[in-house]
Amino acid sequence: MKTLLRPATAIGRHRCRGLISVAAQQRVESDTSWLLAGRRPLDHRSDGLPGLGAILEGVDLTTPFTPEEIETLLQASDDAGGILVFPNQKPDMTIHEHMDFGRLLGELEPHAVAVGVPGAQEVLEIVREPKAGVVFGEDWHSDNSFMHKTCSYSILRGTGVMPKRGANDTMFSSTEAAYDALSPLMKERLHGLYATHSAGKAYNAGSGTNSRAAMEATSSMQLLDDAPILKTDVAQPVVVSHPRTGRPSLFVSPTFTRGIVGMHGEESDALLRFLYDWIARPEFCTRVSWEKHQITMWDNRSLSHKGVADDVTEKRVVQRVSIRGTEPIAATFGGR
C-alpha cells in the first residue's frame, strides 16, 4: 500500500537542527491536506460533477491521527455526503487497531442485540458462509436508529475473505438529498412528525424479517434474545437535523420503523411507503463495491443503506465498529 507522508515527518528533522520556529512548526503540523491528496469521487452525477461519496487513497487508518487530522476526515465526510472509502488498508490490521481508529471519532457502541468478538465486544463480525443464501442488512436502514442515542458513524472493514468485486455491494441513499427534493408542502407536512423505531421489529422471534434470519444464518453472530432493547420502542423525528452541518434529512426505514406517532395504521403505512420508495429512488443513491482490506465509513445521520443480495455463493467476512452519537434533533421547517 502506498501511504502518503504527513508533513510532521519532515518537521522532526528540522526541529532537531533548530531551523524552524515554534510558530512555523505549529503551522506545518496543523496542515492536514496530506489526508486529501489522494481524494477522488466515488461517483459522478449525470452532469459530470462529483456525486455521493469519496475515496481517500493512501490513508492508513492505523496512523495515530491528531485531532486536527480527524476533523479533516470528518469534514471530508460531510463534504462527500457521508461516505468515505479507504482502500488498501494493511492486511495485518488488527481488530484493536480498527477499534482505536473508531475511538478517535467517539465512544464505541457494541451491537444492541448480538454478541461481539470475544475480547473486543465493540466489534461485530459478520461471517457469511458460502451458499448461506442471506445478506445481513439487505433492507434500507440507518444503524441503531432504535436507540435513544443513535449511531453516528459506522466503520465496516472488509477482511481478506471477500467475494469478487461487484458482488454484495452496499447501496447508500442520501436522505438529505431525498428530503431536499420533496415539495414544500410535503416538507411542511413531515416536520413535527415522530415515528417509532424498534429493534424488536427486526430481531424478535416471529418478526418474519430478513434481519433475524440473516443473523441466525451467519456462523459468527449470536443473538441476544433477552436484550432489553427488544422490548422497547423509541420515537424519533421524521425529519432530523445533522448535528455537524445542520442539514435536514429523512429518518425512517422499513427495517426499524413501526409507524408514525398519532396516525391511524392505514395513514401511517401509506405515508411510510411513500417515504421508503422516495428514499430508494436512483437519483439519491450510489453503491460501494468491496475489495479485500477495504474500509468504508458512513454517516448514519445523512444516509440510509442496505446490502445487495445479488450473489451469496462466496464466503464473506466483514467487521463493523459503530460510534455512539447523540439523540436525534428535530429539524425546523424552513431552516436548519
N, C-alpha and C positions, 0 to 999 in steps of 0.2 A: 504494500500500500504506500503510495506517495503521500507523505504528510507535509503540509505546509508549515514552515518555521514561523513561530511568533517572534515579534520584534524583541521581546525580552531576552532571547537567546544571544543577540548581539550586545545588548546592554551590559550583560555580565562582564564581557571582555573590557569594555570601555570603563566601567566602574572601577575595575581593578587598577587601571592606569591613571585614574583621576582626570580623565579627559572630557568628562561630561558633568554639567552642573546637576544638582538635585532637581531643579525645576525642569530641566531638559529630560532627565530620566523619567520624571512623572509624566511628561507629555508623551514620550515614546511608549512608556509602559501602558498608558491608557489607550494607545492605538490598537483597536481590536479589528481593524479592517482585514487582517490576515484570515480571519474566520470566513470572510465572504469572498475571498479571492477566487474560489472555485464554484461560486454560485451560478446555477443555471435554472431556467424554468422547468418545472415538472411537466407542464402542459402549456399549450398555446390556445388562445381563443381564435374564433373564426376570423377576427380582424388582424391576427398576427401578433397581438400583444400578449404578454405573459398571462397565463391563466392561473388556476388554483394550484398552489404548492410550489416548493423549490427543492432542488437537490444541492447539497453542500458537499462538494468533492474535497477530499484531503483533510477532513476534520476528524481527528482521532478522539473519540469520546472517553478514552481513558486519561486524557490530559487533565492535570489539576487546574481547572479554569479559575480565573479571578472573577469576582462579582461583576466587573465591567464586561468581561467576555460572556458571561451568562446572560447579562442584559442584552448584549448584541445578538445572541442566539434567539432570545425571546422576541426582540424587535423584528428579527428576520422572520420569525414565525408569524407575527402579527401582519407583516407586510405581504406574506405569502398566503394569507387566508387561513393559517393554522396548520399547515403541513410542511414538515421538514424531513427530507430523506438523506440519511448519512450512509453512503455505500462503502463497501470495502473496509469494514472495521476489522480489528485484529482477530484472526481465527481463534487465538487463545484467550480472548477477552473472557473474564470470569463473571459469574453471576454477581459477585460482590462489587466488581468494577461497574457493572450495569447499575446496581443499586447506588453506588457512590455518585454516579452522574445524576441519577434521579434526585438524590438528596440535595443537590445543588439547586434544584428547581422548587423544592418544598418538601413537605412531610410525605413519606411513603405510606401507601394505604394498602393493606392486604385485601385480597378479594373477599367480599362480604359473605359469600356462600360456598367457597371452595377452599380446600387446604392448599397452602403454598408449598414451595420446595422445602424439604427438610433442612433446617439450619438457615433458611432465608425465606421466611413466611411471606415476605412482601413481594416475592416473585411468583407469578402464576405461570407454570409450564404447561403448554398445551401440546400433547403428543397425539397426532392423528396417524393411526396405523394404516398401512395400505388396504384399500377396499373397505375401510370402515364406513364409507358411504355418507359421511357428515362433514360439515364445515361449521366450527363453533362461531356463533355470532353472524349467521347468514341472513338476518333481517336487520333493517335500519335501527340504529340506536345510538345513544350517547352514553359512554361508560359511567356506570354508577349514578345515573340520574335519579335513582330511587333513594339516595342518601340525602340527609339534610344538607351536608356539605358535599357537593358533587365533585367528581373528578375533574381536575383542570387539564393536566397533560397525561397522555398515555404514551409509553415508550416501549415499542414492540421490536424485539430482536429476532431476526432470522438466524438460526444456528447453521451448522454445517450439514444439517439434514433437511433439505428443502426440495420441493418439486421443481420441475423445469420452469424456467422463466415464462410467465404468461399464464400459468395455472394458479388458481386460488389467489388471484389479485384481491386487494382491498379497495372497495369503492368508497368514495367520500362525496358528500354533498355539502356545499356551503349553505348552512341555514341562515347566514347573514344575507347572502345574495338572494336566497329564496324569499326572505322577508322583504328585501328592498323591491322585488319585482311584483309584490302584491299591490292591488289597487288601494288608494287611500281609504276607501270605505271599508275594505276588508281589514286593513291595518287597524283602523279605529275600533272595529268590532272585536278584534282579538285582544287589544290592550285591556287590562283589568281582569282578564280571564285566568283561571288557575286550572291545572289538570293534575290528577292523582297519578303518581308513578309508583310502581310496585315491583319489588324483586320477586314476590310470590307469583305474579302473573307469568314470569318467565321460568321460574325454577321449582315451584311447588309440585309435589306429586299430583298427577292428574291434570296438570296445566295444559298438556297437549301441544306444547310449543317445541320448536327445534332447539331452544337454548338448553333445556334439561336433557333432551335426547342426545344432543351433541356432547354435552358434558359427560354423560354416562358412557358414551361410546369411545371417549378418549382413554388411553391407557395410563394417563398421568393425573387425572383430576378426580378428587374425592369430594363429593357433595356433602355439605353440612346441613342435613335436613332439619336440625334443631336451631339453626341460626335465627336469632331474634328478628332480624330484618325481614324474614319471610312472612312474618305475622303482622307487619305494619306497612301502611302506605304513607306517602308524603305528598303534599300539594306543592307544586312548583308553578311559577308564572308561565303562561303560554309564550309570552314574548319576554326575553331576558336581555339584560344589558351586559356587555362584556366588561369585566372589572378593570381591564387594562386600557381598552380602546374606546369603550362606551358604545360600540356598535350594537344595534338591536339584532336579535336573531330568534328564530322559531325554536321552541324547546319541547318537542313532543316526539314520540317514537312508537311504532307498532310493537316493539319488543317490551317496553316497560310501562307505557301509558295506559291506564284503565279507562279514564273518561274525564270529561270537563265538569268541574265542580258547579253545581247548581242547575245543570241542564238535564232534561229528560234523556233517557238512554238513546232513543232514536235521534234526537237532536245532536247529542254528543257524538254518536257514531258517524253521522253524516259529515259533521264538521271535521272530525279527525281523519276520516277517509280522504276528504279533500286535501287536508294538510299533508298527509303521508304521500299522496300521489304528487302533490305540488313539489315537495322537497326532493322527490326522486326524479324530477324532470332532468333530461340530459344536459340542459344548458347550465345547471347548477353543479354538475358532477364531474369528477375525474377519477382515475383509478391508479393505484400504486402497484406495480409489478415487483415481485420479490426475487432477490438473489441471496445466495449464501452470505452470511456475515453482514447483512444489511440491517440498519436500524431505522425505523420510521417513528417519528414523534408527531403527535397531533394534538390539537387543542379541542377538547370536547365542548367548549363553550361557544365555538364557532362552527362546529361541524356535526354531521351525523355520518355514520359509517356502517359498512357491512362486509362480510366475507363473501366472495364469489364462489359458488359451488359448481364450478364448471368441470373440474377433473379431480376426483378424490381417490385416484388409484395409486398415488405415491405417498410414502411416509413424509410427514411434515412435523417439525419440532420448532416451536417458537416460544419465546419467553417474554412476559409482559411485566412492566413495572408501572404502577399508577400513582399519580401525585394527588393528594387531597387538596381540593380547592376551598372555596367559600360557599356560603349559601347563595343561591341564585338571586339576582336583583331584578325586580320587575322594571322593564323599560317604560318610559313615559312616551305617550303618543306625541309625535311631532318634535321630539327631542331625544336626547341620549340620557 
